[in-house]
Amino acid sequence: MAEQANPDTVDWGPFGRPLFEDDAAKNLSRVGVIDVGSNSVRLVVFDGAARSPAYFYNEKIMCALGAGLSQTGHLNPEGRQRALSAIRRFSALAAGMGILPLTAVATAAVREASDGKDFRDEVLRETGIKLWIIDGKEEARLSAQGVLLGWPGSYGLVCDIGGSSMELADLAEGRVGRRVTSALGPLKLREIKGGRKAVKAYVRETMEQLHVEMGGVTGMRLFLVGGSWRAIARVDMLRRDYPLTVLHEYRMSSRQISKTAEFIRKSDLGELRNRCNISESRMSLVPLATIVLKELMRTFKPKDVAVSSYGIREGMLYEQMPRALRERDPLVEACRFAEAKDARMPGFGRVLYDFVKPLFPRANWQRKRIIKAACLLHDVSWRAHPDYRAEVTFDNATRANLGGLKHYERILLGLALMNRYTNKSRNSRFEPLFALLNDDQIKEAEVLGKAMRLGAMLRLNADEGPGTLKWNAKQRALTLKLNAHTRPLFGEVAEARFAALATALNAEAKVTFNK
């Protein structure tokens, strides 16, 4: 067996050397944040690969701190007690996890209430947690940074809706630009007198003013952040009978949003809440949020709409990242971390990527990152029972908390990993999801899966490749040139896997050996 390669001399390719072992990243391996909003109070503990962290702990309590604020000027007394109790609990949990001090911020309700500072002081006395009361523009900046956690280098318009406020921020070249805040949160809107007509008039007037303040931009990509937007997206999925119920990167068009708004207006909210698994307190705000969303679409005319599960909490984590880490691909970094933690031979994913990439000579950068991710994840589910391993890999890829993945890319990645473990991906319970792919993408996933299946059969260590694949698409010729140390591994099973790969490519297969 060859000596293990020196990480400093390895060619890591277009995605660079992994950063999760660097000291700056290790400091972010477990970070706890508290978000005290107008409607809910939430603790999130991030863990794992710092660039695309897993949610080690995530708890939300609906407190409605901002309910009645417009009339009284004070925090909702019942909500205040519930919020304090929640923060007390979160502090105890954090102490048990050894992650104190927590980063904690409070948004619209606490900053606007006359007793907001008194509540902040009470939280400090009772729990030892310092609660930072941020203004609307800072809230917009942090939410936009949360979007950058999942979409590095993004451009577009970020809209974050909370209970008492709605913020807008523009992104260009991965940086946050103009930011504005407004009182378009549903808790505020339901206190407007005059019914639905008065609410719509207020929303329209306010949205037009925001449009001016944001420079009159139209036609941008719109990122939706916040619980009310996610609830609307869940209803849209239900209405469309959409097969993949992952909210992050879910796309909606203006026409779909209009249809869903009408669907919500005509539906029984209790029944809809149960079908979509939305809390009663959240569902009560959805009809007002749809008014805001329709006006947002009419005024800013976005070219497309993407739902972001990342927001202010993820923005607080992003704030602590060094620039080198921020610029990394969240998908590739998360997959590298998964390989290092769970694969039987960590490091082989890089070798496997070099082995299979000749089969995809026309792959652009976006496709290469999916291929890279598949190679890094190809062995992380080995502990699953062999009868279910293919299904487990597909579920892990399509449902995992992975940033920077469009929905069809999740399916492409999952199907490639499924083909890594089985030749029978058709007629599975996942068949409805394959409708998100076209025939060429399904074939690409099959080829990638079978190539990984072959490469995994020929591995000896994490540093040496098994050989090289040469693919001539014009002549339909596939050649496998094996290294000398791999020759003993090329038995009848490996030979069958190579034949299966050739069949998937409709190619003539040939094997040669290096001396």
VOGU-3710 file (C-alpha; in Angstrom, 3 decimals, decimal comma):
1> maeqanpdtv> 0,000/0,000/0,000  1,311/3,436/-0,929  2,179/6,007/1,712  -0,636/8,380/2,546  -0,455/11,529/0,466  0,598/14,813/2,052  -2,515/17,071/2,064  -0,319/20,073/1,274  0,924/18,530/-1,987  -2,319/16,933/-3,209
11> dwgpfgrplf> -4,010/18,488/-6,235  -7,495/19,105/-4,829  -8,941/20,209/-8,160  -11,420/23,027/-8,787  -13,036/22,834/-5,339  -9,884/23,337/-3,273  -8,670/21,651/-0,128  -11,345/20,939/2,544  -11,545/23,667/5,175  -13,526/22,018/7,958
21> eddaaknlsr> -10,309/20,959/9,712  -8,882/24,491/9,724  -8,851/26,251/13,088  -11,213/28,994/11,878  -13,749/26,371/10,825  -13,312/24,244/13,957  -14,350/27,241/16,032  -17,690/27,147/14,200  -18,239/23,406/14,577  -21,056/23,986/17,087
31> vgvidvgsns> -22,690/27,400/17,348  -25,952/28,266/19,097  -28,161/31,221/18,189  -31,483/32,525/19,523  -33,871/34,533/17,363  -36,544/36,429/19,316  -39,109/37,371/16,689  -42,510/39,008/16,817  -44,273/35,686/16,421  -41,827/32,995/17,553
41> vrlvvfdgaa> -38,704/32,425/19,627  -36,271/29,855/18,273  -33,008/28,189/19,304  -30,829/26,697/16,573  -27,576/24,887/17,238  -25,457/24,404/14,129  -23,064/21,502/13,984  -20,735/19,859/11,524  -19,177/21,277/8,367  -19,046/24,958/9,127
51> rspayfynek> -19,788/26,067/5,543  -22,969/24,004/5,290  -23,807/23,023/8,852  -26,282/20,480/10,073  -28,983/21,437/12,533  -27,823/19,727/15,710  -30,753/21,200/17,609  -33,723/23,255/16,430  -36,652/24,279/18,659  -39,299/26,912/18,114
61> imcalgagls> -41,964/28,243/20,476  -44,772/30,414/19,141  -45,054/33,320/21,602  -46,728/36,136/19,611  -44,695/38,804/21,407  -45,900/41,387/18,909  -49,627/40,662/19,173  -51,542/43,857/20,006  -48,410/46,010/19,838  -49,992/48,584/17,527
71> qtghlnpegr> -52,773/49,320/20,036  -50,905/49,064/23,334  -47,320/49,946/22,458  -46,256/47,096/24,752  -45,189/43,509/24,247  -47,990/41,003/24,574  -47,870/40,181/28,346  -48,639/36,489/27,860  -46,193/36,310/24,967  -43,534/38,009/27,066
81> qralsairrf> -43,815/35,378/29,788  -43,753/32,567/27,223  -40,709/34,078/25,512  -38,847/34,455/28,816  -39,675/30,869/29,718  -38,454/29,700/26,308  -35,169/31,603/26,609  -34,677/30,242/30,120  -35,101/26,733/28,713  -32,770/27,445/25,794
91> salaagmgil> -30,084/28,754/28,147  -30,256/25,570/30,203  -30,064/23,426/27,074  -27,060/25,369/25,803  -25,284/24,981/29,140  -25,865/21,230/28,936  -24,412/21,176/25,418  -21,428/23,254/26,508  -22,039/25,944/23,883  -22,475/29,076/25,999
101> pltavataav> -22,438/31,968/25,316  -25,271/31,985/22,799  -25,675/34,680/20,174  -29,169/36,151/20,634  -31,000/38,835/18,681  -34,456/40,398/18,972  -36,262/41,956/16,045  -39,331/44,114/15,306  -41,577/43,548/18,319  -38,878/44,076/20,946
111> reasdgkdfr> -37,316/47,063/19,176  -40,690/48,831/18,760  -42,261/48,084/22,140  -41,927/50,671/24,896  -40,990/47,856/27,270  -38,582/46,195/24,826  -35,441/47,290/26,671  -37,004/46,250/29,961  -37,600/42,792/28,495  -33,992/42,685/27,293
121> devlretgik> -32,763/43,494/30,795  -35,068/40,880/32,325  -33,677/38,233/29,961  -30,135/39,128/31,045  -31,028/38,977/34,753  -32,960/35,723/34,496  -30,809/33,785/32,045  -27,458/35,520/31,661  -28,085/35,844/27,912  -27,336/39,202/26,327
131> lwiidgkeea> -30,121/39,975/23,879  -29,134/42,293/21,039  -32,013/44,419/19,766  -31,333/45,021/16,080  -32,953/47,555/13,785  -34,799/46,705/10,593  -31,879/47,285/8,257  -29,629/45,062/10,334  -32,340/42,395/10,319  -32,458/42,660/6,520
141> rlsaqgvllg> -28,671/42,331/6,297  -28,533/39,229/8,476  -31,388/37,576/6,571  -29,647/38,288/3,282  -26,462/36,776/4,669  -28,472/33,687/5,536  -29,381/33,425/1,857  -25,686/33,711/0,986  -24,997/30,737/3,237  -26,994/28,588/0,821
151> wpgsyglvcd> -26,307/30,478/-2,410  -22,767/31,917/-2,368  -22,291/34,620/-4,954  -26,040/35,115/-5,392  -27,748/38,104/-6,857  -31,366/39,188/-6,483  -33,836/40,510/-3,931  -34,261/39,006/-0,457  -37,640/39,446/1,228  -37,860/38,390/4,886
161> iggssmelad> -41,299/38,472/6,488  -41,736/38,195/10,231  -44,707/38,719/12,483  -44,460/42,517/12,767  -42,198/43,556/9,904  -41,028/42,784/6,402  -37,518/43,547/5,185  -36,005/43,789/1,710  -32,337/43,602/0,754  -30,628/43,344/-2,594
171> laegrvgrrv> -27,738/41,002/-3,354  -25,121/41,504/-6,033  -21,945/39,453/-6,501  -22,502/37,829/-3,137  -22,731/41,092/-1,220  -25,628/42,770/0,570  -26,587/46,162/-0,845  -29,601/48,396/-0,195  -31,904/47,433/2,668  -35,311/48,666/3,777
181> tsalgplklr> -37,796/47,699/6,457  -41,565/48,064/6,744  -44,550/47,254/8,961  -45,941/44,639/6,548  -45,790/41,751/9,008  -49,116/39,883/9,358  -49,430/40,609/13,087  -49,406/44,313/12,261  -51,720/43,979/9,277  -54,472/42,209/11,178
191> eikggrkavk> -54,768/45,219/13,468  -55,716/47,529/10,547  -59,328/48,659/10,684  -61,586/48,376/7,636  -61,214/44,737/6,677  -59,486/43,134/3,695  -60,008/46,144/1,407  -58,233/48,493/3,817  -55,389/46,009/4,319  -54,869/45,669/0,553
201> ayvretmeql> -54,798/49,439/0,096  -52,240/49,845/2,902  -50,068/47,027/1,548  -50,126/48,487/-1,982  -49,190/51,985/-0,821  -46,387/50,684/1,397  -45,023/48,327/-1,268  -44,856/51,120/-3,837  -42,890/53,238/-1,376  -40,495/50,340/-0,718
211> hvemggvtgm> -40,067/49,911/-4,458  -38,938/53,516/-4,775  -36,548/53,168/-1,821  -35,021/50,073/-3,432  -34,314/51,988/-6,629  -37,300/50,810/-8,674  -35,678/47,452/-9,479  -37,680/44,796/-11,326  -36,959/41,447/-12,919  -34,611/40,143/-10,234
221> rlflvggswr> -34,570/36,722/-8,638  -36,641/36,847/-5,450  -35,582/34,883/-2,359  -38,380/34,405/0,179  -37,327/34,117/3,838  -39,674/33,606/6,784  -42,248/31,260/8,239  -45,276/32,775/6,505  -43,635/32,420/3,086  -42,716/28,813/3,856
231> aiarvdmlrr> -46,310/28,112/4,889  -47,567/29,488/1,575  -45,015/27,326/-0,239  -46,296/24,244/1,593  -49,816/25,025/0,435  -48,528/25,551/-3,109  -46,900/22,101/-2,976  -50,191/20,606/-1,822  -52,178/22,333/-4,541  -49,737/21,232/-7,252
241> dypltvlhey> -49,292/17,734/-5,813  -45,557/18,416/-5,938  -43,545/15,234/-5,232  -40,555/16,619/-3,265  -41,659/18,343/-0,052  -38,348/20,096/0,621  -38,919/23,817/1,107  -35,372/25,044/0,521  -34,914/26,037/-3,143  -38,588/25,370/-3,936
251> rmssrqiskt> -39,549/27,500/-6,938  -42,844/29,281/-7,607  -43,994/31,399/-10,529  -46,216/34,467/-10,348  -49,109/32,492/-11,820  -48,672/29,678/-9,286  -48,623/32,186/-6,418  -51,854/33,767/-7,674  -53,543/30,378/-7,926  -52,377/29,393/-4,455
261> aefirksdlg> -53,575/32,682/-2,951  -57,027/31,999/-4,398  -56,839/28,391/-3,200  -56,104/29,616/0,343  -58,909/32,183/0,201  -61,468/29,525/-0,729  -60,212/26,799/1,643  -61,111/25,928/5,192  -57,974/27,030/7,068  -58,320/24,333/9,725
271> elrnrcnise> -58,452/21,578/7,158  -55,638/23,140/5,138  -53,504/23,463/8,264  -53,855/19,765/9,036  -53,105/18,686/5,475  -49,969/20,849/5,318  -48,810/20,281/8,922  -48,782/24,020/9,693  -49,341/25,314/13,234  -52,631/27,045/14,006
281> srmslvplat> -50,913/30,308/14,965  -48,913/30,328/11,723  -51,904/29,418/9,578  -53,908/32,302/10,990  -51,368/34,711/9,473  -51,189/33,098/6,027  -54,199/34,885/4,413  -52,660/38,264/5,241  -49,234/37,127/4,072  -50,709/36,137/0,693
291> ivlkelmrtf> -51,925/39,710/0,209  -48,382/40,943/0,810  -46,843/38,353/-1,488  -49,204/39,091/-4,366  -48,455/42,813/-4,071  -44,722/42,093/-3,851  -44,970/40,119/-7,108  -47,030/42,829/-8,820  -44,661/45,627/-7,807  -41,198/44,085/-8,177
301> kpkdvavssy> -42,052/41,654/-11,027  -39,346/39,078/-10,168  -38,112/36,782/-12,926  -38,330/33,784/-10,603  -38,994/32,999/-6,941  -36,987/30,698/-4,666  -37,922/29,789/-1,097  -35,020/29,928/1,359  -35,035/27,930/4,581  -31,998/29,972/5,586
311> giregmlyeq> -32,533/33,371/7,143  -31,500/35,493/10,088  -30,202/32,598/12,203  -28,015/31,303/9,390  -26,993/34,901/8,747  -25,636/35,089/12,292  -23,491/32,023/11,599  -22,341/33,449/8,263  -21,326/36,637/10,119  -18,750/34,624/12,066
321> mpralrerdp> -17,202/32,901/9,029  -13,823/33,962/7,646  -13,978/35,073/3,996  -12,174/31,975/2,715  -14,896/29,804/4,206  -17,751/32,013/2,953  -16,553/31,645/-0,625  -16,596/27,848/-0,570  -19,283/25,721/-2,210  -21,692/24,684/0,598
331> lveacrfaea> -22,654/21,465/-1,181  -19,121/20,196/-1,715  -17,975/21,179/1,782  -20,945/19,400/3,401  -20,306/16,260/1,354  -16,623/16,315/2,242  -17,527/16,487/5,904  -19,968/13,584/5,520  -17,282/11,508/3,824  -14,704/12,283/6,522
341> kdarmpgfgr> -17,203/11,324/9,233  -18,967/8,287/7,761  -17,132/6,717/4,805  -15,107/3,546/5,228  -12,214/5,048/3,291  -12,275/8,837/3,725  -10,493/10,604/0,907  -11,376/8,096/-1,802  -14,169/10,373/-3,068  -11,552/12,667/-4,598
351> vlydfvkplf> -9,891/9,702/-6,332  -13,267/8,396/-7,525  -14,145/11,808/-8,977  -10,955/11,777/-11,058  -11,809/8,248/-12,190  -15,360/8,975/-13,416  -15,035/12,517/-14,806  -13,779/11,436/-18,287  -17,310/10,104/-18,865  -18,669/13,666/-18,669
361> pranwqrkri> -16,404/15,753/-20,934  -19,047/18,422/-21,532  -20,042/18,905/-17,906  -20,062/22,551/-16,860  -19,062/23,726/-13,391  -22,588/23,276/-12,014  -22,712/19,673/-13,186  -19,174/18,921/-12,001  -20,132/19,872/-8,458  -23,007/17,353/-8,530
371> ikaacllhdv> -20,619/14,656/-9,791  -18,134/15,611/-7,082  -20,844/15,495/-4,407  -21,958/12,036/-5,548  -18,405/10,706/-5,390  -17,915/12,086/-1,889  -21,211/10,543/-0,705  -20,871/7,224/-2,535  -19,938/5,258/0,601  -21,377/7,198/3,554
381> swrahpdyra> -24,442/4,908/3,878  -22,561/1,625/4,106  -23,998/0,873/7,558  -27,515/0,552/6,135  -28,847/-2,942/5,508  -27,836/-4,067/1,984  -31,481/-4,586/1,024  -32,254/-0,927/1,763  -28,935/0,777/1,082  -30,016/2,127/-2,309
391> evtfdnatra> -33,179/3,630/-0,819  -31,281/5,103/2,133  -28,777/6,838/-0,150  -31,581/8,317/-2,233  -33,454/9,542/0,837  -30,292/11,028/2,336  -29,464/12,977/-0,803  -32,954/14,284/-1,486  -33,999/15,136/2,082  -30,681/16,197/3,628
401> nlgglkhyer> -29,904/19,738/4,701  -27,677/20,541/1,744  -27,290/24,085/0,469  -26,771/25,118/-3,132  -28,987/22,409/-4,669  -31,938/22,946/-6,954  -34,712/20,405/-6,548  -33,952/18,566/-9,772  -30,279/18,431/-8,731  -31,296/16,734/-5,487
411> illglalmnr> -33,080/14,059/-7,495  -30,156/13,741/-9,917  -27,736/13,301/-7,018  -30,028/10,828/-5,247  -30,628/8,774/-8,382  -26,886/8,567/-9,118  -26,259/7,270/-5,584  -29,155/4,865/-5,945  -27,563/3,477/-9,124  -24,317/3,144/-7,174
421> ytnksrnsrf> -25,986/0,355/-5,170  -28,561/-1,182/-7,483  -29,325/-1,836/-11,141  -33,057/-1,533/-10,423  -33,879/2,115/-9,826  -37,026/1,924/-11,922  -40,390/0,915/-10,452  -39,302/2,005/-6,984  -41,411/4,010/-4,551  -39,398/7,059/-5,629
431> eplfallndd> -40,663/6,942/-9,205  -42,885/10,074/-8,871  -39,786/12,118/-8,015  -38,061/11,112/-11,233  -40,624/13,258/-13,068  -38,483/16,264/-12,056  -35,743/14,966/-14,393  -35,688/14,663/-18,165  -34,561/11,517/-19,968  -30,991/12,778/-20,469
441> qikeaevlgk> -30,615/13,537/-16,761  -31,950/10,105/-15,802  -29,412/8,510/-18,153  -26,629/10,692/-16,743  -27,488/9,579/-13,198  -27,444/5,933/-14,315  -24,023/6,290/-15,950  -22,556/8,115/-12,944  -23,975/5,551/-10,528  -22,623/2,587/-12,484
451> amrlgamlrl> -19,220/4,265/-12,839  -19,050/4,795/-9,066  -20,167/1,197/-8,558  -17,236/0,039/-10,681  -14,717/2,413/-9,102  -15,694/1,344/-5,573  -14,987/-2,271/-6,572  -11,416/-1,360/-7,551  -10,279/0,678/-4,558  -7,270/-0,268/-2,476
461> nadegpgtlk> -6,633/2,967/-0,597  -7,664/6,585/-0,503  -4,670/7,902/-2,430  -4,199/5,737/-5,506  -6,629/5,575/-8,392  -7,637/2,226/-9,865  -6,735/3,343/-13,356  -8,330/5,474/-16,028  -11,519/5,467/-18,046  -11,454/6,690/-21,632
471> wnakqraltl> -14,739/7,468/-23,350  -15,102/8,181/-27,052  -18,714/9,182/-27,520  -18,446/9,443/-31,294  -17,117/5,906/-31,697  -19,134/4,584/-28,727  -15,904/3,128/-27,309  -15,234/2,735/-23,569  -11,757/1,722/-22,420  -10,708/0,855/-18,875
481> klnahtrplf> -6,960/0,986/-18,346  -6,136/-0,556/-14,980  -3,054/0,154/-12,882  -0,869/-2,791/-11,974  -1,832/-2,778/-8,302  -5,530/-2,932/-9,248  -5,253/-5,904/-11,597  -5,950/-8,538/-8,883  -9,203/-6,707/-8,027  -10,639/-7,041/-11,516
491> gevaearfaa> -12,514/-10,291/-10,957  -15,809/-11,456/-12,368  -17,917/-9,037/-10,280  -15,856/-6,021/-11,336  -15,960/-7,273/-14,914  -19,762/-7,467/-14,727  -19,928/-3,927/-13,370  -17,757/-2,646/-16,189  -20,016/-4,412/-18,686  -23,070/-2,782/-17,063
501> latalnaeak> -21,447/0,644/-17,414  -20,697/-0,033/-21,073  -24,303/-1,108/-21,633  -25,576/2,115/-20,038  -23,385/4,040/-22,496  -24,320/1,788/-25,411  -20,594/1,300/-25,915  -18,060/-1,329/-26,906  -15,983/-2,180/-23,847  -12,254/-2,837/-23,690
511> vtfnk> -9,893/-3,491/-20,768  -6,140/-2,916/-20,838  -3,496/-3,069/-18,113  -0,597/-0,776/-17,290  2,693/-2,595/-16,896
//
